[in-house]
Every structure is written in structure tokens, then in C-alpha cells.
């Protein structure tokens, strides 16, 4: 009888140790990342279409989404959608921040010039064939000031509206 109990406990112990956790048990979604509860590795999307794995020793590696161990599970579908959404949101915030910096730089560039003077400077620059980036920059400032409308800009620049990007980064006048 003792042998039977020891044998049964041994089998139970071996089966408990031998059973692997399912993918859903092993990989847990936590605040924008998936954590491997066995190894401690963290999976995060830092760029579109790729997952960065941060190992417990601090090393990093990049994997394609379909190379992750939790790919094609309910977790991966939910996680990937969440990561892509978070990534798109971060990217949009960075773009908005960059646009605001560009506008602030442009405002400071033309701060001491009146609307009329800036319009005259633009017209002279356009007549002289000054760099198109500088011309667009002046027109963007005139639009921000309400001197001209965005619909009028293509006429002033003599360009197709599709070719005009008002979020350009140019160096300040006088800098080289």
C-alpha cells in the first residue's frame, strides 16, 4: 500500500512539474507590454511592425510580430491592436509637438515684422525666386496671422495645393 501511495504521489509530482503553462497563462498583458511570467522578458512595440524584446539581463532584440511566441493567440490579437493604437497615438503626439515647435520657431522668426511688411517681403522673395521653402514659411506665417487664407496660398505661391506643406523646417534667417 505504501508503495502505491509513493508511486501515485511521484506520478502526480512529475505531471505537475512536467505540465507547461499555456500561452495565455505564460504571457500577460500589462500596461502597454506583454510580460513572460516565466522568464521576465518584456515585449513592447516601439516601432510599427516590430516588437522589441527586453530580456531580464537588459539586452534587447527586435522581432517581427509574427515571430513572437504569443503570435496568433487571443492575447496577441488584443495586444497587437492595443500596441498599434498606442504607437499611432504616440506618433501623432510627436508630430503635433513637432508642428507646434515649427510654428513657435516661425512666429519668433517674424515676430518683429508687421503683417504688411511680411506680405511685401514674401512678394519680393517670390518675384526674386527665393528658396521655395522660405516662401512657404512666410505664407504659413501669414496664414497663421489671418492675413491670407489657406485657400489663397496656392495662388500666392503659384503652386498646386497638393505640393504645399506648411509644416516645413527651415533654418532661421542669417544662420548657416
N, C-alpha and C positions, 0 to 999 in steps of 0.2 A: 504494500500500500504506500509506504514511504517513497519507494522508487517511482511509483505512478505520479505522486504529487510533485516530486522533484522534477520528473520528466515533463509534466504539464506546465509547471512554472517556468522551466527552461524554454519550452516552446513559446509560451506567452511572452517571455522576456525577449527572445530572439525576434519574434514577429513585431513586437513593439519597437525594437531598435531598428529593424530592417525596413519598416514602412516609411516611405518618403512622404514628405508633405506635398500636397497638391500645389499647383502653381498659384491658385487663389490663396492658399494658406502661407506660402513662402514669400510671395511678393505683395507688399501692402502699399497702397497709395496714401501718401502723407504730404500735405501742403505743397503741391506742385512737383512732387517727385515720387518715384517708386523706390521702396527700400526692400532689399533682400534681407529678410529677418534672420536667415542662417549665416550669411557672410557679412552683412552690414553694408554691402555695396549700395550706392545710391545711383539711380538712373534719372537724368534730367535732360530736358530739351533746351539747349542753349542756342541752337540754330535750326532753321527749318529743314526737316527731313532727316535729322540725325539726332541720336541720343548720346549724351556724354555720360559715361560710367565713371563714378568717383569711387575707387576702391578704398577699403579701410586703411591701407598703407599710404593713402594720399595720391597715388598715381591716378591718371585719367586716361581714358581711351574713348574714342568715338566709334559708335556702331550705327549702321543703318537701322531704321526702325524694325525692319523685318528680321534683323539678327538678334533682337533682344529675346531673352528666354521666356518672356511672357507674351510674345507676339501671338496674335490670333486667339487670345483668350478674352473673356468678358472684361477683364482688367485692362488689357491693352487697348481695346476699343475705347473704353471710357477714358483711360489715361491719355491716350494719344489725342483724342478730341479735346480734352482739358488742356494738355500741353500746347497743342496748336493754337487754341484760343488764347492762352496766356502769352504765348510767343507773339501772336499777332497784336495783342494788346500792348505788350512791352515795346514792340517795334513801332506801333502807332504813337505811343507816348514819346519815344525818342525822336520820331520825325516831327511831332508837334513842338517839342523842345527846341530842336534844331531850327525850325521855321521861326520860332519866337526870337531865338538868338540872331538869326539873319535880319529880322525886322528891326530889332534893337540896334544892331550894327548900322543898318541903313538909316534909321532915324538919327543916330549920332553923327553919321557922315554928312547929313544935310540939315542938321539942327539949326545952323545959323543962316540958312538961306530961306528967303521967303518963297511962297508958292509961285509967285510970278517970276522971280529970279530963276528958280529951278526949272520952270517951264521954258524960259528963254535959254537956259544952259542946255536943256535937252534938245531944243530945236536947233541950236548951233551945233551941238555934237552930232545930231542926225545929219545935218547939212554937210558937216565935215567928214562924215563916215567914221566917227569914233567907234571903238570896240562895241559890238552889239550887246555884250554883257553889261557894259556900263550904261548903255541906253536903256536896256530893260530895267536895270536897277533904278534909274531916275524915274521911269514911268511907273514902276511899282510904288515908289515913294509918293508920287503924285496921286496915284490911286488911293493909297492909304490916307492921304491928306484930304481926299474928296475933291481934288482939283479936276481930275478927269475920271471917267468911269471905266470899268474893266472892259466894257463893250467898245469904247473908243480907242483902247490901247493898240489893237492891231492896225488901225488907221494911222495913228501917230508913228508907229514903228514900221509901217508898210510891210507887215508880215502876216502870214496865215495864223489865225488864233491857236491852232494846234501846235505850232512851233514855239509858242511863248511859254516860258517857265519863269514865274516871278520869284521862285524860291532859289535863286542862284546866289552863290557865294563869291563875291569879288573882294579883292584887297582894297583897303582904304586908299583914297587919293593921296599920292605922294609917297606911298610905301612901295618898296621894291624887294 
